[in-house]
């Protein structure tokens, strides 16, 4: 007899009048806010400006939600397009079903667009967001708890998850893989923050570390899950995806460290208006030169006078002395 277990909520929806509050969506929203808040602090610490992370997240988050849903629908198409299924359910994102691989991939596209509009290097922005994304995943996994999904094999451990009878699930006690992954993501966030402070990771290496660390945990967690999934060579598809992405992240980390060591000195250039300040300073400098210009023009008339005086003096010296004395004698007579 199991004396302790983790209960599952009886419902994943709370109604405030006609407004439904869904636990799954609530967890995702909290995760996004925490990721943006932490990312903003890290971005400012790297020399960026407040608000930039949120501005780019406006592009990244919608793209990420669409990408996550597309990955889930494509890899589990039988849930929506099989016999007796309703394809409209593919749009019911509040019922669960977001693939992190698709969310990161398409979210990166949205972030790239936002970064291009701001003239910001995407790797630097991704480095600032990396631990926040991991924490957002930790919150998001609790949405699976509300929906009673993504649990592991049966177990009698004290932290077993109690699942009730429902569509596509059998009542019993199972490994809480949602909890395992949530805790793992928090550990990944702590690892990235520590490594970034210790080694001053830059040029996308903090993000690559997050990806590699997450994938290494996702492999063993995925092996524990019992939900329906496609298999390739007897291995779950998400395991293969985690292995491939892990290798790519490690390769990027190594090559980036060799080709671009250190961290970016400037992560956010001055806006176009900043050049106006330099232009505004130029007239001030020009004003300083005006007195010099004025003095030049003032001195210009002096030069002809000096030349004339010199000519008269030279003429006086050349004039015979007798002539100058004869004039007074004539006056006396």
Buried (B, 14 or more C-beta within 10 A) or exposed (E): EEEEBBEBEEEBBEEEEEEEEBBBBBBBBBBBBBBBBBBBBBBBEBEBBEEBBBBBBEBBBEBBBBBBBBBBBEBBBEBBEEEEEEEEEBEEBBEBBBBBBBBBBBBBBBBBBBBEEBEBBBBBBBBBBBBBBBBBBBBBBBBBBBBBBBBBEEBEBEEBBBBEEEEEBEEBBBBBBBBBBBBBBBBBBEBBBEBBEEBEBBBBBBBBBBBBBBBBBBBEBBBBBBBEBEEEEEBBBBBBBBBEBBEBBBEBBEEBBEEBEEBBEEBBEEEEEEEEEEEEEEEEEEEEEEEEEEEEEEEEEEEEEEEEEEEEEEEEEEEEEEEEEEEEEEEEE
